[in-house]
């Protein structure tokens, strides 16, 4: 699970953000922000999951570039750059978001250096995560698939008596989009993994029964030494790997 912005905030900061925004509920499948939307709001995800995707050209299939969970902030890149959204955000599960107008959130960060430092650190973390995933781009479909599932298991897996359940609302087509493969090839590899006893599947869920092997570069870079950055709470610090 990603870092939780509101949990890291002080009571004063939380109250200010609640004053600036409003809570909005969206069903699964709803588009929260469209790619190219001018001055999109900043969304703080309170519950559920959201996939971030980007289309290279108007007639191409969107590529899923990230999956976001409760506590994470959507649309902050567009806010900081004062540009239109370069991504689309679609709910994969029912979600609740705290929706804050772009100008209001930009002003909040300008007035609060601790909040700006947290956002900068979180953006760096997210960029590192995306760059790590690119290390598998030239690998075979099975390697890309197992690395992606291992990442979902590590971030969002729910322990079960016989393994780990991944329930983030992604279907096989979404997984294919996320790893840059065809749906047919992903379906074929998932069928093989099921036959080999690694997993079972349900409606938009995957039950990992045995540890998936990673056939590519390390899933997460190994840090030389732990680094620490300021957290939003005064007098406390949060470790970053």
C-alpha positions as CSV (number, residue, x, y, z in Angstrom):
1,X,0.0,0.0,0.0
2,X,1.2,3.5,-0.8
3,X,2.0,6.3,1.7
4,X,-1.1,7.8,3.4
5,X,-1.2,11.6,2.9
6,X,-3.9,12.4,5.4
7,X,-2.5,10.0,8.0
8,X,0.8,11.8,7.9
9,X,-0.9,15.2,8.2
10,X,-1.3,17.1,11.4
11,X,-4.8,17.8,12.7
12,X,-4.5,21.4,11.5
13,X,-3.4,20.3,8.0
14,X,-6.2,17.7,7.8
15,X,-8.8,20.3,8.8
16,X,-7.5,22.7,6.2
17,X,-7.7,20.1,3.4
18,X,-11.2,19.1,4.5
19,X,-12.2,22.8,4.3
20,X,-10.8,23.1,0.8
21,X,-12.4,20.0,-0.6
22,X,-15.5,17.8,-0.6
23,X,-16.0,14.0,-0.4
24,X,-17.2,12.3,-3.5
25,X,-18.2,8.6,-4.0
26,X,-17.7,6.9,-7.3
27,X,-18.7,3.3,-8.4
28,X,-16.3,0.8,-9.9
29,X,-15.6,1.7,-13.6
30,X,-16.2,5.5,-13.1
31,X,-13.7,7.9,-14.7
32,X,-12.4,10.3,-12.1
33,X,-10.2,12.4,-14.3
34,X,-9.7,12.2,-18.1
35,X,-6.3,12.5,-19.8
36,X,-6.1,16.1,-21.2
37,X,-8.6,17.5,-18.7
38,X,-7.6,21.1,-18.1
39,X,-7.0,22.1,-14.5
40,X,-8.1,18.8,-13.0
41,X,-8.8,18.6,-9.3
42,X,-6.4,16.9,-6.9
43,X,-8.0,13.7,-5.4
44,X,-7.0,12.2,-2.1
45,X,-8.1,8.6,-2.3
46,X,-9.9,7.6,1.0
47,X,-10.9,4.1,0.0
48,X,-10.9,1.7,-3.0
49,X,-8.5,1.4,-5.9
50,X,-7.9,3.5,-9.0
51,X,-5.9,2.6,-12.1
52,X,-3.9,5.4,-13.8
53,X,-3.6,5.0,-17.6
54,X,-2.2,7.0,-20.5
55,X,-2.9,6.9,-24.2
56,X,0.0,7.7,-26.5
57,X,-2.3,8.7,-29.4
58,X,-6.0,9.2,-29.8
59,X,-6.7,5.8,-31.4
60,X,-4.4,3.7,-29.3
61,X,-5.3,1.4,-26.4
62,X,-4.6,3.0,-23.0
63,X,-1.6,1.7,-21.1
64,X,-2.0,1.3,-17.3
65,X,1.0,2.9,-15.7
66,X,0.1,2.7,-12.0
67,X,-2.4,1.4,-9.5
68,X,-3.3,3.6,-6.5
69,X,-4.9,2.8,-3.1
70,X,-6.3,4.5,-0.1
71,X,-4.2,7.4,1.2
72,X,-2.5,8.3,-2.1
73,X,-2.9,11.6,-4.0
74,X,-4.0,11.7,-7.6
75,X,-3.4,14.5,-10.0
76,X,-0.6,16.2,-8.0
77,X,1.8,16.2,-11.0
78,X,-0.7,18.3,-13.1
79,X,-1.2,20.5,-10.0
80,X,2.5,21.2,-9.5
81,X,3.1,21.8,-13.3
82,X,-0.1,23.8,-13.6
83,X,-1.0,21.8,-16.7
84,X,-3.8,19.5,-18.0
85,X,-3.9,15.9,-16.8
86,X,-1.4,13.6,-18.5
87,X,-3.2,10.6,-17.2
88,X,-6.7,9.2,-16.9
89,X,-7.9,7.8,-13.5
90,X,-10.6,5.1,-13.4
91,X,-11.9,3.4,-10.3
92,X,-11.4,-0.4,-10.3
93,X,-13.3,-0.7,-7.0
94,X,-15.9,1.6,-5.5
95,X,-14.0,4.6,-4.2
96,X,-14.4,7.7,-2.0
97,X,-12.1,10.7,-2.7
98,X,-11.5,14.0,-1.2
99,X,-11.8,16.3,-4.2
100,X,-9.8,19.6,-3.9
101,X,-9.7,22.2,-6.7
102,X,-6.3,22.5,-8.3
103,X,-5.8,26.2,-7.4
104,X,-6.7,25.5,-3.8
105,X,-4.4,22.6,-3.4
106,X,-1.6,24.5,-5.1
107,X,-2.1,27.3,-2.7
108,X,-2.1,24.9,0.3
109,X,1.3,23.5,-0.8
110,X,2.7,27.0,-1.3
111,X,1.8,27.9,2.3
112,X,2.9,24.6,3.9
113,X,6.5,23.6,3.4
114,X,6.0,20.3,5.3
115,X,3.2,19.3,3.0
116,X,5.2,20.2,0.0
117,X,8.2,18.1,1.2
118,X,5.8,15.1,1.8
119,X,4.4,15.4,-1.7
120,X,7.9,15.7,-3.3
121,X,9.0,12.6,-1.4
122,X,5.9,10.6,-2.4
123,X,6.2,11.6,-6.0
124,X,9.8,10.4,-5.9
125,X,8.7,7.1,-4.4
126,X,6.1,6.6,-7.1
127,X,8.6,7.5,-9.8
128,X,11.1,4.9,-8.5
129,X,8.3,2.3,-8.4
130,X,7.4,3.0,-12.1
131,X,11.0,3.0,-13.2
132,X,11.6,-0.4,-11.5
133,X,8.7,-1.9,-13.4
134,X,10.3,-0.7,-16.7
135,X,13.2,-3.0,-16.0
136,X,10.9,-5.9,-17.1
137,X,9.9,-4.3,-20.4
138,X,12.1,-6.5,-22.6
139,X,11.4,-9.7,-20.6
140,X,9.1,-12.5,-21.8
141,X,5.4,-12.3,-21.0
142,X,5.7,-14.8,-18.1
143,X,8.4,-12.8,-16.4
144,X,6.5,-9.6,-16.8
145,X,3.3,-11.2,-15.5
146,X,4.9,-12.9,-12.5
147,X,6.8,-9.7,-11.6
148,X,3.6,-7.7,-11.8
149,X,1.6,-10.2,-9.7
150,X,4.4,-10.3,-7.1
151,X,4.3,-6.5,-6.9
152,X,0.5,-6.6,-6.4
153,X,0.9,-9.3,-3.8
154,X,3.5,-7.3,-1.9
155,X,1.6,-4.0,-2.0
156,X,-2.0,-5.1,-1.7
157,X,-2.2,-8.8,-1.0
158,X,-4.6,-10.0,1.7
159,X,-3.3,-13.0,3.8
160,X,-5.4,-16.1,3.5
161,X,-5.2,-19.5,5.1
162,X,-3.8,-21.0,1.9
163,X,-1.9,-18.1,0.3
164,X,-2.5,-14.5,-0.6
165,X,-5.6,-12.9,-2.2
166,X,-5.1,-10.0,-4.7
167,X,-8.5,-8.2,-4.9
168,X,-7.8,-4.8,-6.5
169,X,-10.5,-4.9,-9.3
170,X,-8.2,-5.6,-12.3
171,X,-9.3,-8.1,-15.0
172,X,-7.0,-9.9,-17.4
173,X,-7.2,-7.1,-20.0
174,X,-6.1,-4.6,-17.3
175,X,-3.1,-6.9,-16.4
176,X,-2.2,-7.2,-20.1
177,X,-2.3,-3.4,-20.4
178,X,-0.1,-2.9,-17.3
179,X,2.6,-5.2,-18.6
180,X,2.5,-4.3,-22.3
181,X,1.2,-7.7,-23.5
182,X,-1.8,-9.0,-25.5
183,X,-4.8,-10.2,-23.5
184,X,-4.5,-13.6,-25.3
185,X,-0.9,-14.1,-24.1
186,X,-1.7,-13.1,-20.6
187,X,-4.7,-15.5,-20.5
188,X,-2.4,-18.3,-21.8
189,X,0.2,-17.6,-19.1
190,X,-2.4,-17.4,-16.3
191,X,-3.8,-20.7,-17.5
192,X,-0.3,-22.3,-17.2
193,X,0.2,-20.8,-13.8
194,X,-3.1,-22.3,-12.7
195,X,-2.2,-25.7,-14.0
196,X,1.1,-25.6,-12.2
197,X,-0.6,-24.8,-8.9
198,X,0.7,-21.3,-8.5
199,X,-2.7,-19.6,-8.4
200,X,-6.5,-19.7,-8.9
201,X,-8.7,-16.9,-10.2
202,X,-12.1,-15.5,-9.5
203,X,-14.0,-12.5,-10.7
204,X,-11.3,-9.8,-10.9
205,X,-9.4,-11.6,-8.1
206,X,-6.3,-13.8,-8.0
207,X,-5.5,-16.2,-5.2
208,X,-1.7,-16.8,-5.1
209,X,-1.1,-20.3,-3.6
210,X,2.7,-20.7,-4.2
211,X,5.5,-18.1,-4.3
212,X,5.8,-16.8,-7.9
213,X,9.3,-16.9,-9.3
214,X,10.9,-13.7,-10.6
215,X,12.7,-14.3,-13.9
216,X,13.9,-10.7,-14.4
217,X,15.6,-7.9,-12.6
218,X,14.9,-7.4,-8.9
219,X,11.4,-6.3,-8.3
220,X,12.5,-3.6,-5.9
221,X,16.0,-2.0,-6.0
222,X,18.0,-2.8,-3.0
223,X,19.0,0.4,-1.1
224,X,22.6,0.9,-0.2
225,X,21.6,2.4,3.1
226,X,18.3,3.6,4.6
227,X,17.5,7.3,4.1
228,X,15.1,9.5,6.1
229,X,13.0,12.4,5.0
230,X,10.8,14.8,7.0
231,X,7.3,13.7,7.6
232,X,4.4,16.2,8.0
233,X,4.2,15.7,11.7
234,X,6.5,18.0,13.6
235,X,9.2,16.1,15.6
236,X,8.7,12.9,13.7
237,X,10.5,11.4,10.6
238,X,9.6,8.6,8.3
239,X,12.1,6.1,6.8
240,X,12.4,5.8,3.1
241,X,14.1,2.8,1.4
